[in-house]
């Protein structure tokens, strides 16, 4: 399922998701990834789905949401892997312009050193760039990149993109339970040079790829906030550490909604119950999907989540 939602987003309001990468093709194998482990590690772009198919599926979702009075603030590329690996990304963005809804993309930044990737990203209104580390050792420990990638080239690419991009550019720094040393100061220095519209300080809020991963301590989170605020201004730094809420949209087919949303967005149990209520359905729908092996139950930080049974989630 290529299109899903709309789903509540802590950054983007009501976001209609576009899943333009199969499970799970990525240039990174981040220890905290909510999709699970990377199945196919790639750093070269290729075609995955026909752009016209992506346009048709997204258009149908947009129309269904609008008929139900569901607001859509952004159409967002947030797939089961790294969206810029899709060589047709630019063409897809141009087609989706016809829907007259702002376009957003969440990228791990790994290919932004490439000119063709920067050209494709420039077609979006809102670009979120991952910035977990600016030091080689921590970058490799947290993001576990493809062996061909160069952090120096990526950071240079981010700065080049900033100079040429007229839309909204934000960064996201995921903080986990490791020793950061003076890394946060180094990230703050980079942010001072980049001057993003917003720098988000995030922690894992859904089950991660590696079981040992936990959110960073309050001391580390606060230190990051203070350092980043000192570098670019307090009004440009925000926490991304809370629950996004239960306002998941229904398009009429509750099973399709559950499977499409949970393929890229693990749902907390209370959110899933609310979606069922909107559809005038009951918990037996979830029990059936669990029994059929289409859904899995996960626990993280004292909360229960449900996610589509992807290969990347299997032991």
C-alpha positions as CSV (number, residue, x, y, z in Angstrom):
1,X,0.0,0.0,0.0
2,X,1.7,3.2,-1.2
3,X,-0.6,5.8,0.3
4,X,-1.8,5.8,3.9
5,X,-3.6,8.1,6.4
6,X,-4.0,10.9,7.0
7,X,-2.2,10.4,10.2
8,X,-1.4,12.8,13.0
9,X,2.1,14.3,12.8
10,X,3.9,16.1,15.5
11,X,5.6,18.3,12.9
12,X,3.2,18.4,10.0
13,X,-0.3,18.4,11.5
14,X,-2.5,16.0,9.4
15,X,-0.2,14.2,7.0
16,X,-1.1,11.8,4.2
17,X,1.8,9.4,3.9
18,X,3.5,8.2,0.7
19,X,5.4,4.9,1.0
20,X,7.6,5.0,-2.1
21,X,10.2,2.5,-0.9
22,X,9.6,-1.2,-0.3
23,X,10.3,-2.8,3.2
24,X,13.1,-2.2,4.0
25,X,15.4,-0.8,1.5
26,X,17.7,1.9,3.0
27,X,21.1,3.5,3.0
28,X,21.2,3.3,6.8
29,X,20.4,0.6,9.4
30,X,19.6,3.0,12.3
31,X,19.6,1.3,15.7
32,X,16.3,3.1,16.6
33,X,14.4,2.6,13.4
34,X,10.7,1.9,14.0
35,X,10.4,-0.1,10.8
36,X,12.9,-2.7,12.0
37,X,16.2,-3.9,10.6
38,X,17.3,-3.0,7.1
39,X,16.8,-5.9,4.7
40,X,18.5,-4.4,1.6
41,X,21.3,-1.9,2.1
42,X,21.7,0.4,-0.9
43,X,23.3,3.7,-1.6
44,X,22.5,3.9,-5.4
45,X,19.2,5.1,-6.7
46,X,16.8,3.0,-8.6
47,X,13.2,2.8,-9.7
48,X,10.7,1.0,-7.4
49,X,7.2,1.9,-8.4
50,X,5.7,3.6,-11.5
51,X,5.2,7.3,-10.7
52,X,1.7,7.1,-12.3
53,X,0.7,4.4,-9.8
54,X,1.9,6.5,-6.9
55,X,0.0,9.5,-8.2
56,X,-3.2,7.4,-8.7
57,X,-3.0,5.8,-5.2
58,X,-2.3,9.1,-3.5
59,X,-5.1,10.9,-5.5
60,X,-7.6,8.2,-4.4
61,X,-6.6,8.7,-0.7
62,X,-6.8,12.4,-1.0
63,X,-10.3,12.3,-2.6
64,X,-11.6,9.7,0.0
65,X,-10.2,11.9,2.9
66,X,-11.8,15.0,1.5
67,X,-15.1,13.3,1.0
68,X,-15.1,12.4,4.7
69,X,-14.1,16.0,5.7
70,X,-10.6,14.9,6.8
71,X,-8.1,17.7,6.7
72,X,-4.7,17.1,4.9
73,X,-2.0,19.6,5.7
74,X,0.8,17.8,3.8
75,X,1.4,14.9,1.5
76,X,4.5,13.4,3.0
77,X,7.1,11.0,1.7
78,X,7.8,8.9,4.7
79,X,8.4,5.3,3.5
80,X,9.7,1.9,4.7
81,X,13.2,3.0,3.7
82,X,15.1,6.1,2.4
83,X,12.8,8.0,0.0
84,X,15.7,9.6,-2.0
85,X,16.8,6.1,-3.1
86,X,13.8,6.4,-5.5
87,X,15.2,7.7,-8.8
88,X,11.7,8.8,-9.9
89,X,11.2,11.0,-6.8
90,X,11.3,14.2,-8.7
91,X,8.8,13.1,-11.3
92,X,6.5,11.9,-8.5
93,X,6.7,15.2,-6.7
94,X,5.9,17.1,-10.0
95,X,2.8,14.8,-10.5
96,X,1.6,15.3,-7.0
97,X,1.7,19.1,-7.4
98,X,-1.6,18.8,-9.2
99,X,-3.3,17.8,-5.9
100,X,-2.7,21.4,-4.6
101,X,-1.5,20.2,-1.2
102,X,2.0,21.1,0.2
103,X,4.6,18.4,-0.2
104,X,6.9,17.2,2.5
105,X,9.7,14.6,2.7
106,X,11.6,13.1,5.7
107,X,15.0,12.0,4.5
108,X,18.0,10.5,6.4
109,X,20.2,13.0,4.4
110,X,22.5,10.2,3.2
111,X,22.3,11.1,-0.5
112,X,22.0,14.9,-0.3
113,X,25.6,15.2,-1.5
114,X,24.3,14.2,-4.9
115,X,23.2,17.0,-7.2
116,X,20.3,15.1,-8.6
117,X,18.9,14.3,-5.1
118,X,19.2,18.0,-4.2
119,X,17.3,18.9,-7.4
120,X,14.5,16.5,-6.5
121,X,14.3,17.7,-2.9
122,X,14.0,21.3,-4.1
123,X,10.5,20.3,-5.5
124,X,9.2,19.9,-2.0
125,X,7.8,22.6,0.3
126,X,9.1,21.0,3.5
127,X,12.3,19.0,3.9
128,X,13.3,17.2,7.1
129,X,17.0,16.2,7.3
130,X,18.4,13.7,9.8
131,X,21.3,15.0,11.8
132,X,22.1,12.5,14.5
133,X,25.8,13.1,14.6
134,X,28.6,15.1,12.9
135,X,31.4,12.9,14.1
136,X,32.3,9.7,12.2
137,X,32.3,7.3,15.1
138,X,28.9,8.2,16.5
139,X,27.4,8.5,13.0
140,X,28.5,4.9,12.4
141,X,27.3,3.7,15.8
142,X,23.8,5.3,15.6
143,X,22.9,5.3,11.9
144,X,25.1,2.4,10.7
145,X,25.4,3.7,7.2
146,X,26.2,2.0,3.9
147,X,30.0,1.5,3.7
148,X,30.3,3.7,0.6
149,X,28.9,6.8,2.2
150,X,31.0,9.7,3.5
151,X,29.8,11.8,6.4
152,X,31.9,14.8,5.3
153,X,30.2,14.8,1.9
154,X,26.8,14.5,3.5
155,X,27.4,17.5,5.7
156,X,28.7,19.5,2.8
157,X,25.6,18.5,0.8
158,X,23.3,19.6,3.5
159,X,24.9,23.1,3.6
160,X,24.8,23.3,-0.2
161,X,21.1,22.4,-0.2
162,X,20.4,25.1,2.4
163,X,21.9,27.7,0.2
164,X,19.7,26.8,-2.8
165,X,16.4,25.8,-1.1
166,X,13.6,28.3,-0.7
167,X,11.2,26.1,1.3
168,X,11.1,25.1,4.9
169,X,14.1,23.1,6.0
170,X,14.3,21.3,9.4
171,X,16.6,19.0,11.1
172,X,15.9,16.1,13.4
173,X,18.4,14.8,16.0
174,X,17.4,11.5,17.6
175,X,18.9,11.1,21.1
176,X,19.4,7.6,22.6
177,X,21.0,6.0,25.6
178,X,24.7,6.4,24.6
179,X,27.6,8.6,25.7
180,X,27.6,11.7,23.5
181,X,30.7,13.3,25.0
182,X,31.0,16.7,23.3
183,X,29.0,15.7,20.3
184,X,26.1,17.9,21.1
185,X,28.3,20.9,21.1
186,X,29.6,19.9,17.6
187,X,26.0,19.4,16.3
188,X,25.1,22.9,17.7
189,X,28.1,24.4,15.8
190,X,26.9,22.8,12.6
191,X,23.4,24.1,13.2
192,X,24.7,27.6,13.7
193,X,26.2,27.3,10.2
194,X,23.1,25.7,8.6
195,X,20.5,27.9,10.2
196,X,17.5,25.6,9.7
197,X,14.0,26.9,10.1
198,X,13.6,24.4,13.0
199,X,15.9,22.0,14.8
200,X,14.0,19.1,16.4
201,X,15.3,17.3,19.4
202,X,13.8,13.8,19.3
203,X,13.8,10.5,21.2
204,X,12.4,7.1,20.2
205,X,8.7,6.9,21.0
206,X,8.0,3.6,19.2
207,X,9.6,0.2,19.3
208,X,13.2,0.4,17.9
209,X,15.1,-2.0,15.7
210,X,17.5,-2.8,18.5
211,X,16.0,-3.8,21.8
212,X,18.8,-2.1,23.8
213,X,17.8,1.3,22.5
214,X,16.1,3.6,25.0
215,X,15.5,7.4,25.0
216,X,18.3,9.6,26.2
217,X,18.2,10.9,29.7
218,X,16.4,14.1,30.6
219,X,19.8,15.6,31.3
220,X,21.0,14.9,27.7
221,X,17.8,16.0,26.1
222,X,17.9,19.3,28.0
223,X,21.5,19.8,27.2
224,X,20.8,19.4,23.5
225,X,18.0,21.8,23.6
226,X,20.0,24.5,25.4
227,X,23.0,24.1,23.1
228,X,20.9,24.1,19.9
229,X,18.9,27.2,21.2
230,X,22.2,29.0,21.9
231,X,23.3,28.3,18.3
232,X,20.2,29.2,16.3
233,X,17.7,30.8,18.8
234,X,15.2,29.3,21.2
235,X,12.3,29.9,18.8
236,X,13.9,27.6,16.3
237,X,14.3,24.6,18.6
238,X,11.6,22.2,19.6
239,X,11.2,18.9,21.4
240,X,9.9,16.0,19.4
241,X,9.4,13.7,22.4
242,X,5.7,13.5,23.0
243,X,2.9,11.3,21.6
244,X,1.4,12.6,18.4
245,X,-2.2,11.7,19.4
246,X,-4.9,9.4,18.2
247,X,-6.4,11.4,15.3
248,X,-5.8,8.8,12.6
249,X,-8.2,9.1,9.7
250,X,-10.5,6.5,8.4
251,X,-11.2,6.1,4.7
252,X,-14.0,3.5,5.1
253,X,-12.1,0.2,4.9
254,X,-10.8,-0.4,8.4
255,X,-8.6,-3.4,7.6
256,X,-6.9,-1.5,4.8
257,X,-6.5,1.6,7.0
258,X,-4.9,-0.5,9.8
259,X,-2.5,-2.3,7.5
260,X,-1.5,0.7,5.4
261,X,-0.9,2.9,8.5
262,X,0.9,0.3,10.5
263,X,3.2,-0.6,7.6
264,X,5.2,2.6,8.3
265,X,3.7,3.9,11.5
266,X,3.3,1.6,14.6
267,X,0.0,2.5,16.3
268,X,-0.4,2.7,20.0
269,X,-3.3,0.5,21.3
270,X,-5.4,3.5,22.3
271,X,-5.0,5.0,18.8
272,X,-6.0,1.7,17.2
273,X,-9.1,1.4,19.4
274,X,-10.1,5.0,18.4
275,X,-9.7,4.2,14.7
276,X,-11.9,1.1,15.2
277,X,-14.5,3.3,17.0
278,X,-14.6,5.7,14.1
279,X,-15.3,2.8,11.8
280,X,-18.0,1.4,14.1
281,X,-15.8,-1.8,14.4
282,X,-14.6,-3.7,17.4
283,X,-11.4,-5.4,18.6
284,X,-12.2,-8.6,16.9
285,X,-10.8,-7.0,13.7
286,X,-7.4,-6.7,15.4
287,X,-7.5,-10.2,16.8
288,X,-8.2,-11.6,13.4
289,X,-5.3,-9.7,11.8
290,X,-3.0,-11.0,14.7
291,X,-4.3,-14.6,14.1
292,X,-3.6,-14.3,10.4
293,X,-0.1,-13.1,11.0
294,X,-0.7,-9.8,9.3
295,X,-0.3,-7.7,12.5
296,X,2.2,-8.0,15.4
297,X,2.0,-6.7,18.9
298,X,5.0,-4.9,20.3
299,X,5.8,-3.3,23.7
300,X,8.0,-0.2,24.3
301,X,8.5,2.1,27.3
302,X,5.4,0.7,29.0
303,X,3.1,1.1,26.0
304,X,1.6,-1.5,23.6
305,X,1.9,-0.9,19.8
306,X,0.6,-2.8,16.8
307,X,2.5,-2.9,13.5
308,X,2.1,-4.7,10.2
309,X,4.0,-7.9,10.1
310,X,6.9,-6.8,7.9
311,X,9.9,-8.9,7.1
312,X,12.1,-6.2,8.8
313,X,10.3,-6.9,12.1
314,X,10.8,-10.7,12.1
315,X,13.6,-12.1,14.3
